Every structure is written in C-alpha cells, then in structure tokens.
Amino acid sequence: MHLPHIAPDRLPSVLHRMPKAELHIHIEGSLEPELIFKLAQRNGVRLPYPDVQALRAAYAFTDLQSFLDIYYAGASVLLKEEDFFDMAWAYLEKAAADNVVHAEIFFDPQTHTARGVSMGTVIRGLHHACQRAHQEWGISARLILCFLRHLSEAEAFETLEAALPYREHFIGVGLDSSEVGHPPEKFARVFARCRELGLHVVAHAGEEGPPAYIWQALDVLRVQRIDHGVQATCDPALMQRLAQTRVPLTVCPLSNVKLCVFPDLRRHNLRQLLDAGLCVTINSDDPAYFGGYLNDNFVQLFAALDLGPREAYQLALNSFEASFVDEATRRGWQRQLKDFFEGLREHD
C-alpha cells in the first residue's frame, strides 16, 4: 500500500488518530496515584505515603522487582467491586481517547485474593467496566487472567479453579510478575489444563529473562503470544522461528526503559525486530508507573528511532493480527486502518 510522506511534526497526530489494539496492559498498573488516594480514603486504607506527590516520587525503579514492590502496595486499596470498576473505567477512558479500538487487559487475581478479596469481586468489577465502555464508546475490551510466577504452580491451579465460575468473563491466561528465577516450565501443567479448557495462553518471557525462557514459553507452555520478548535478538535461531511462525511479541518500550532493560529509547531494539519480519506490537504495560499510555509509547519511540508512517501502519496492523478475535472482526479493523492511511494526505 502506498503511504504518503508525513512531515515529522505531523506524525504524532497520525499516531494518535490511527485505530489500534493494545494487548499488554496490566490493569493494576494503570492505577494512578490520584485514584489510589481516592480509593484509600473511600475504603479507610492507610498508605505509607503522605500525599499524591510523595507516592509519585517513589516511582523510581531500578529493576522489575523494585517496581513490583510498590505495584503491590498500590493494589492494597482495591477492596470492592466498584474499586475494580473505577480502575478499569479510568484506563478504558484513556484507551478510547487514544483511539484504541480493542484492548486485551491483564489482571492479577492472586494480588487481591491473598488480601481476602473474592475472585467474583475482582472479575465482576472489571467485566462491568468493559461492558459499559463498549456501550458508551464502542471500544472492545476482554480480560486475561494472569498467574503470578513467583508463587507456586499449585497456587496457580487454585486460582484457575476459583476463576472458572466466571469463565465467560475472561478469554485467556497469562504469566507475569518476577521473571528471573521463575522459568515458564514451572507452570507447564496448569497451562496444559488451560489449553484443554479452550483458553488462550500467553506468557511474559524474555524481558529480563534469557531467550531460553522464550523457547520454553513456546515449546512447553505452547503460548500464542510472547509478552515482551525483546531478548529474542540475542538468539538468531529464535528470531528466525518467531519470524516464520508470526508468534506475536507484545513489546512495551517505555516500560523497558523505566526498568533498565534498555538505557534509553534510542537503544531500543524494536526496529531490529520489525526489520526481521516479526509480528511485533507496541503496548503500555503499566502506564501509571512507566510514564505513559499507548500513544505516549508510540510518539516517544517513533521520535527516538526516527520511525515513520510505514512502521506506524505495520505496527497497528500487527496489533490486529495478534488480537484474540474472530477473523471477520479482525478484517474489519484492518480495513478501518487501511482506510485511515489511504485517507491521509501529504499535509497530514
């Protein structure tokens, strides 16, 4: 498809307006400090920070674990169904403004059930927000339940069983939390059970962990998508396999920099992944903590790597290719994207 030349100063507007999907967003990681304090006040929860500014100032992470420590502290204010609704609603409102037409949202039930919050409270609140966002803005939103990999496989099985009464409200399972020292193979049996149940399966691999974790996610867990996966460039055979199979990578640029996977965006390997023919997508991960929602990731990365309309079109196209939707829906979004780019003029 012919793509017009877009002046660099006009590109952020194009990135903002183009339709796209977001496939790697942790809903608990969209919890902004202002909402944390609002929910803490509503629920009578005492926070170890005096105000919003002090909490935001604590967002100085050096690695994944230092982030997770504050992430779990922030989640302590989530107690009631309406809290989970409010959190998801705030994210979906921003997603709709970013022209996200489809979002597949991760949630971490073990973070909440460990505090005595019921599985039903978590899922019903999130699902209600997804329903209402579709009614009000037409945005498509689905839930993916994630197992915490620093906990045991037995606990993951317990979590799965507790969630099954709400099976109609989530489309798949994932694997997140502390990666190093917790290889995918640790969860082989629970993922096999999830596949038997017809659930989609994804896993975080190759963010801080080695390429071997990506191989395990593919061969042992038999995942349909790799979340992050940026360490794949260290293994030429893995790169070749990912290019041939089109197993998508859900890459999160601002997150990668914030957690020191790359020293800055100019050193990010997304262009290398794209040029190698991988089905790579851009996502926001934990936007409240990592400095930006989906369009922020697009705009800042494109400026840092000097990317243009061709890469924008390909990345948005990839996001629809990688989505867990029926083929007719996918083709509809791809047509919408093609029409958007064909409607651009040189002055855009």
C-alpha positions as CSV (number, residue, x, y, z in Angstrom):
1,M,0.0,0.0,0.0
2,H,1.3,3.5,-0.9
3,L,1.8,5.6,2.2
4,P,2.1,9.4,1.8
5,H,5.1,11.3,3.2
6,I,4.2,12.7,6.6
7,A,6.2,15.6,8.0
8,P,7.8,14.7,11.3
9,D,5.9,17.3,13.2
10,R,2.6,15.9,11.9
11,L,3.4,12.2,12.7
12,P,2.3,12.4,16.4
13,S,-1.2,13.3,15.2
14,V,-1.3,10.4,12.8
15,L,-0.1,8.0,15.6
16,H,-2.8,9.3,17.9
17,R,-5.7,9.1,15.3
18,M,-4.9,5.7,13.8
19,P,-7.0,2.8,15.1
20,K,-5.0,0.2,17.1
21,A,-5.2,-2.6,19.6
22,E,-3.5,-2.8,23.0
23,L,-2.5,-6.3,24.0
24,H,-0.2,-5.9,27.0
25,I,-1.8,-3.7,29.7
26,H,-1.8,-4.7,33.4
27,I,-5.0,-3.1,34.8
28,E,-3.5,-2.8,38.3
29,G,-0.6,-0.9,36.6
30,S,-3.0,1.7,35.3
31,L,-3.8,2.8,38.9
32,E,-2.8,6.4,39.0
33,P,-1.7,7.9,42.4
34,E,-4.7,10.2,42.5
35,L,-7.1,7.2,42.2
36,I,-5.1,5.3,44.7
37,F,-5.6,8.1,47.3
38,K,-9.3,8.4,46.4
39,L,-9.9,4.7,46.9
40,A,-7.8,4.6,50.1
41,Q,-9.9,7.4,51.5
42,R,-13.1,5.7,50.4
43,N,-12.1,2.4,52.0
44,G,-10.2,3.6,55.0
45,V,-6.9,2.3,53.9
46,R,-3.7,3.9,55.4
47,L,-1.0,4.4,52.8
48,P,2.8,4.7,53.6
49,Y,2.9,8.0,51.7
50,P,1.6,11.4,52.9
51,D,0.2,12.6,49.6
52,V,0.0,12.0,45.8
53,Q,3.3,13.8,45.2
54,A,5.2,11.6,47.6
55,L,3.8,8.5,46.0
56,R,4.6,9.6,42.5
57,A,8.1,10.5,43.6
58,A,8.5,6.9,44.8
59,Y,8.2,5.7,41.2
60,A,12.0,5.5,40.8
61,F,12.6,1.9,39.8
62,T,15.9,0.2,39.2
63,D,14.6,-3.2,38.1
64,L,11.4,-5.3,37.8
65,Q,11.4,-6.3,41.5
66,S,11.7,-2.7,42.8
67,F,8.7,-1.8,40.6
68,L,6.7,-4.8,41.8
69,D,7.2,-3.9,45.4
70,I,5.4,-0.6,45.0
71,Y,2.9,-2.0,42.5
72,Y,1.6,-4.5,45.1
73,A,1.4,-1.7,47.7
74,G,-0.8,0.4,45.4
75,A,-3.1,-2.5,44.8
76,S,-3.9,-2.6,48.6
77,V,-6.7,0.0,48.1
78,L,-8.7,-2.3,45.9
79,L,-11.3,-4.0,48.0
80,K,-14.8,-3.7,46.5
81,E,-16.4,-4.4,43.1
82,E,-16.7,-0.6,42.5
83,D,-13.0,-0.2,43.1
84,F,-12.1,-2.6,40.3
85,F,-14.8,-0.9,38.1
86,D,-13.3,2.5,38.7
87,M,-9.8,1.3,38.0
88,A,-10.7,-0.3,34.7
89,W,-13.0,2.6,33.7
90,A,-10.2,5.1,34.1
91,Y,-7.9,3.0,31.8
92,L,-10.6,2.4,29.2
93,E,-11.5,6.1,29.1
94,K,-7.8,6.9,28.3
95,A,-7.7,4.0,25.8
96,A,-10.7,5.3,23.9
97,A,-9.1,8.8,23.8
98,D,-6.0,7.1,22.3
99,N,-8.1,5.5,19.5
100,V,-7.6,2.0,20.9
101,V,-10.5,0.1,19.4
102,H,-9.6,-3.2,21.2
103,A,-7.9,-3.9,24.5
104,E,-6.9,-7.3,26.0
105,I,-6.4,-6.5,29.7
106,F,-4.3,-8.5,32.1
107,F,-5.4,-8.8,35.7
108,D,-3.7,-10.4,38.7
109,P,-6.4,-12.0,40.9
110,Q,-3.8,-13.5,43.3
111,T,-2.7,-10.0,44.3
112,H,-6.3,-9.5,45.6
113,T,-7.4,-12.9,46.8
114,A,-4.3,-13.0,49.1
115,R,-5.8,-10.0,50.8
116,G,-9.2,-11.6,51.3
117,V,-10.9,-10.1,48.2
118,S,-13.0,-12.6,46.4
119,M,-12.5,-13.7,42.8
120,G,-16.0,-12.7,41.9
121,T,-15.5,-9.1,43.3
122,V,-12.4,-8.7,41.0
123,I,-13.8,-10.2,37.8
124,R,-17.3,-8.7,38.1
125,G,-16.0,-5.2,38.7
126,L,-13.6,-5.4,35.7
127,H,-16.1,-7.0,33.4
128,H,-18.7,-4.4,34.2
129,A,-16.3,-1.6,33.2
130,C,-15.5,-3.5,29.9
131,Q,-19.3,-3.8,29.2
132,R,-20.0,-0.2,29.8
133,A,-17.0,1.1,27.8
134,H,-18.3,-0.9,24.8
135,Q,-21.8,0.6,25.3
136,E,-20.5,4.2,25.6
137,W,-17.5,4.3,23.3
138,G,-17.7,1.2,21.2
139,I,-14.3,0.0,22.5
140,S,-13.9,-3.8,22.5
141,A,-12.3,-5.0,25.8
142,R,-11.5,-8.5,27.0
143,L,-9.9,-9.9,30.2
144,I,-6.9,-12.2,30.5
145,L,-6.2,-13.7,34.0
146,C,-2.5,-13.8,34.9
147,F,-0.8,-16.2,37.3
148,L,1.9,-14.7,39.5
149,R,5.1,-16.6,38.6
150,H,6.8,-16.0,41.9
151,L,4.1,-18.2,43.5
152,S,3.7,-21.9,43.1
153,E,2.0,-23.8,40.3
154,A,-0.3,-25.3,42.9
155,E,-1.5,-21.8,43.8
156,A,-2.0,-21.1,40.1
157,F,-4.2,-24.2,39.9
158,E,-6.2,-23.0,42.9
159,T,-6.6,-19.6,41.2
160,L,-7.8,-21.2,38.0
161,E,-10.4,-23.3,39.8
162,A,-11.7,-20.2,41.7
163,A,-12.0,-18.3,38.4
164,L,-13.8,-21.0,36.4
165,P,-17.3,-20.0,37.7
166,Y,-16.6,-16.7,35.8
167,R,-15.1,-18.4,32.7
168,E,-17.4,-16.4,30.4
169,H,-15.8,-13.1,31.5
170,F,-12.2,-13.9,30.6
171,I,-10.7,-15.2,27.3
172,G,-7.3,-16.4,28.4
173,V,-4.5,-16.8,30.9
174,G,-1.0,-15.3,31.1
175,L,2.1,-15.4,33.3
176,D,3.6,-12.3,34.9
177,S,5.5,-10.9,38.0
178,S,9.2,-11.6,38.8
179,E,10.7,-13.3,35.7
180,V,14.3,-14.2,36.6
181,G,14.4,-17.5,38.6
182,H,10.9,-18.5,37.6
183,P,11.1,-20.1,34.2
184,P,7.9,-20.8,32.2
185,E,8.3,-24.6,32.6
186,K,7.4,-24.2,36.2
187,F,3.8,-23.8,35.0
188,A,3.6,-26.5,32.4
189,R,0.7,-28.5,33.9
190,V,-1.5,-25.5,34.7
191,F,-1.1,-24.2,31.1
192,A,-1.9,-27.6,29.7
193,R,-5.1,-27.5,31.7
194,C,-5.9,-24.0,30.4
195,R,-5.4,-25.1,26.8
196,E,-7.8,-28.1,27.5
197,L,-10.4,-25.6,28.7
198,G,-10.1,-23.7,25.4
199,L,-8.5,-20.6,27.0
200,H,-6.0,-18.5,25.0
201,V,-2.5,-18.7,26.5
202,V,0.2,-16.1,26.7
203,A,3.3,-15.6,28.9
204,H,5.8,-12.9,29.8
205,A,9.2,-14.1,28.6
206,G,12.5,-12.5,27.5
207,E,12.1,-9.2,29.3
208,E,14.8,-9.6,31.9
209,G,14.9,-13.4,31.5
210,P,17.0,-15.1,28.8
211,P,16.0,-16.2,25.3
212,A,15.7,-19.7,26.8
213,Y,12.6,-18.6,28.6
214,I,11.0,-17.6,25.3
215,W,11.8,-21.1,23.9
216,Q,10.2,-22.6,27.0
217,A,7.1,-20.5,26.6
218,L,6.7,-21.6,23.0
219,D,7.6,-25.3,23.4
220,V,6.5,-26.1,27.0
221,L,3.6,-23.7,27.6
222,R,2.7,-23.6,23.8
223,V,1.7,-19.9,24.1
224,Q,0.1,-18.0,21.3
225,R,1.9,-14.7,22.1
226,I,5.1,-13.7,23.9
227,D,4.7,-10.7,26.2
228,H,7.9,-8.6,25.9
229,G,10.3,-11.0,24.2
230,V,12.9,-8.3,23.5
231,Q,15.8,-10.6,24.4
232,A,15.0,-12.7,21.3
233,T,17.5,-10.6,19.4
234,C,20.2,-12.4,21.4
235,D,19.3,-15.7,19.6
236,P,19.3,-15.8,15.8
237,A,17.6,-19.2,15.6
238,L,14.8,-17.9,17.9
239,M,14.4,-14.7,15.7
240,Q,14.1,-16.9,12.6
241,R,11.4,-19.1,14.3
242,L,9.4,-16.1,15.5
243,A,9.5,-14.5,12.0
244,Q,8.4,-17.7,10.3
245,T,5.6,-18.6,12.8
246,R,4.4,-15.0,13.3
247,V,4.0,-15.6,17.0
248,P,3.5,-12.0,18.2
249,L,5.6,-10.1,20.7
250,T,3.8,-7.5,22.8
251,V,6.6,-5.0,23.3
252,C,6.4,-2.2,25.9
253,P,9.0,0.5,25.1
254,L,8.6,3.0,28.0
255,S,8.4,0.1,30.4
256,N,11.7,-1.4,29.0
257,V,13.5,1.9,29.7
258,K,12.0,2.5,33.1
259,L,13.0,-1.0,34.2
260,C,16.5,-0.5,32.7
261,V,16.2,-3.3,30.1
262,F,17.5,-0.6,27.7
263,P,19.3,2.6,28.8
264,D,17.1,4.8,26.6
265,L,14.6,4.6,23.8
266,R,17.3,5.3,21.1
267,R,18.9,2.0,22.1
268,H,15.6,0.0,21.9
269,N,15.6,-2.9,19.5
270,L,12.1,-2.5,18.1
271,R,13.3,-1.5,14.7
272,Q,15.5,-4.6,14.6
273,L,12.5,-6.8,15.5
274,L,10.4,-5.2,12.8
275,D,13.1,-5.4,10.1
276,A,13.5,-9.1,10.9
277,G,9.8,-9.6,10.0
278,L,8.5,-10.4,13.5
279,C,4.9,-9.7,14.4
280,V,5.8,-7.0,17.0
281,T,3.3,-4.7,18.7
282,I,3.6,-1.6,20.9
283,N,1.9,-1.5,24.3
284,S,2.0,0.4,27.6
285,D,2.4,-2.4,30.2
286,D,1.9,-0.5,33.5
287,P,1.3,3.1,32.2
288,A,0.7,4.8,35.6
289,Y,4.1,3.7,36.7
290,F,6.1,3.8,33.5
291,G,5.4,7.2,32.2
292,G,2.8,6.8,29.5
293,Y,-0.3,5.2,27.9
294,L,-0.3,3.7,24.5
295,N,0.0,6.8,22.4
296,D,2.8,8.1,24.6
297,N,4.7,4.9,23.8
298,F,4.2,5.3,20.1
299,V,5.1,9.0,20.0
300,Q,8.2,8.8,22.1
301,L,9.5,5.6,20.4
302,F,8.9,7.0,16.9
303,A,10.8,10.2,17.8
304,A,13.7,8.2,19.3
305,L,14.1,5.7,16.5
306,D,13.1,8.1,13.6
307,L,10.3,5.8,12.5
308,G,7.6,6.9,10.0
309,P,4.2,6.1,8.6
310,R,5.2,2.7,7.2
311,E,6.2,1.5,10.6
312,A,3.1,3.0,12.1
313,Y,0.8,1.2,9.7
314,Q,2.7,-2.1,10.2
315,L,2.6,-1.9,14.0
316,A,-1.1,-1.1,14.1
317,L,-1.8,-3.9,11.5
318,N,0.2,-6.3,13.7
319,S,-1.8,-5.4,16.8
320,F,-5.0,-6.5,15.0
321,E,-3.3,-9.7,13.6
322,A,-2.2,-10.6,17.2
323,S,-5.6,-10.0,18.8
324,F,-7.8,-12.9,20.0
325,V,-10.8,-12.1,17.9
326,D,-12.7,-13.8,15.1
327,E,-11.5,-13.3,11.6
328,A,-14.4,-11.1,10.5
329,T,-13.8,-8.6,13.3
330,R,-10.0,-8.6,12.6
331,R,-10.6,-7.9,8.9
332,G,-13.0,-5.1,9.8
333,W,-10.4,-3.3,11.9
334,Q,-7.7,-3.9,9.3
335,R,-10.0,-2.3,6.6
336,Q,-10.6,0.6,9.0
337,L,-6.8,1.1,9.4
338,K,-6.2,0.8,5.6
339,D,-8.9,3.4,5.0
340,F,-7.4,5.7,7.6
341,F,-4.0,5.7,6.0
342,E,-5.4,5.9,2.4
343,G,-7.3,9.0,3.6
344,L,-4.1,10.7,4.7
345,R,-2.7,13.5,2.5
346,E,0.8,14.9,2.3
347,H,-0.2,17.7,4.6
348,D,-1.2,15.3,7.4
